[in-house]
Amino acid sequence: MRVPYFTGETPIPLRPQPQTPLTSTNAPTRTLGAPRTVDELSPGERTRAGLALLQACGTNVLVLDEPTNHLDLAAIEQLEQALDTYDGALLLVTHDRRMLQNVRLDRTWLVDDGRVSET
């Protein structure tokens, strides 16, 4: 499956959609009206839109590099809930210790001073 990516010209229709763990309570308030391009979204809105798109595509492998950057606490909590119930494979790169505690993980590797160890 090919996963679409966002460009500045990609219109993202941010109109009310069926509720998912990633879109249920923290949708931007200025979403009604004409669709906006990715360039018009805040970094947090881009992150939420991208994650919602991946969820809608039925992705079974996620690679997330610092996914909590630019998200407020409510969005981080929604992301944690969605990832905790995610049944696919997840490669999560983060410095967010709280997220590591709140997401179900099978294996954890620590990269420190150029060395990798399983914890």
C-alpha positions in Angstrom: 0.0 0.0 0.0 1.3 3.5 -0.8 0.8 6.0 2.0 0.1 9.6 0.7 2.3 12.4 1.9 1.5 16.0 2.5 2.7 18.8 0.3 1.9 22.5 0.6 -0.7 22.1 -2.2 -2.5 19.1 -0.7 -6.0 20.1 0.4 -7.0 18.7 3.7 -10.7 18.8 4.2 -11.1 19.4 7.9 -14.8 19.0 8.1 -16.6 16.9 10.7 -15.8 13.2 10.1 -16.7 10.0 11.9 -15.1 10.1 15.3 -11.9 8.1 15.9 -9.5 8.2 18.9 -7.3 10.7 17.0 -10.1 13.1 16.0 -12.8 12.8 18.7 -12.3 15.7 21.1 -9.4 17.9 20.1 -10.3 19.0 16.5 -9.3 22.5 15.7 -12.1 25.0 16.2 -11.6 26.8 12.9 -12.2 23.7 10.7 -15.6 24.5 9.3 -15.8 26.3 5.9 -13.5 25.9 2.9 -10.9 23.1 3.1 -7.4 24.4 3.9 -4.0 23.4 2.4 -1.3 21.8 4.6 0.6 25.1 4.6 -2.4 26.7 6.4 -2.4 24.3 9.2 -0.4 24.7 12.5 2.2 22.0 13.2 -0.1 20.3 15.7 -3.0 20.3 13.2 -0.6 18.8 10.5 0.4 16.1 13.0 -3.2 15.3 13.9 -4.3 15.3 10.2 -1.5 13.0 9.2 -2.2 10.5 12.0 -5.9 10.6 11.2 -5.1 9.9 7.6 -2.9 6.9 8.5 -5.6 5.6 10.7 -8.2 5.9 8.0 -5.9 4.1 5.5 -5.8 1.0 7.8 -2.1 1.1 8.2 -0.6 -1.9 9.9 2.9 -0.5 10.4 3.6 2.9 12.0 7.0 4.6 12.2 6.7 7.7 14.4 9.7 10.0 15.1 9.0 12.3 18.0 5.2 12.3 17.4 4.4 14.5 20.4 6.3 17.5 19.1 3.9 20.4 18.5 1.0 18.7 20.3 -0.9 20.0 23.3 -1.5 17.7 26.3 -5.0 16.7 25.2 -3.7 15.7 21.7 -0.8 13.7 23.3 -3.3 11.9 25.5 -5.4 11.0 22.5 -2.4 9.8 20.6 -1.3 7.6 23.6 -4.8 6.1 23.7 -4.8 5.4 20.0 -1.3 3.8 20.1 -2.1 1.8 23.1 -5.0 0.1 21.3 -3.2 -0.1 17.9 -2.8 -3.7 16.8 -0.1 -3.2 14.1 3.7 -2.9 14.4 4.9 0.4 15.9 8.4 1.8 15.8 8.3 4.8 18.2 11.3 7.2 18.5 10.7 9.6 21.4 12.3 11.5 24.3 8.9 11.7 25.9 9.2 9.4 29.0 5.5 9.8 29.8 4.5 8.5 26.4 6.8 5.5 26.9 5.0 4.7 30.1 1.5 5.1 28.7 1.9 3.1 25.5 1.9 -0.7 25.5 5.4 -1.8 24.2 6.8 -5.3 23.6 10.4 -4.2 23.4 12.3 -1.1 24.3 15.7 -0.1 23.0 17.8 2.7 24.6 20.2 4.6 22.4 22.8 6.3 24.5 26.2 7.7 23.4 26.1 5.8 20.2 25.3 2.4 21.8 22.0 0.5 21.6 20.8 -1.7 24.4 17.5 -3.4 25.1 15.9 -2.4 28.3 
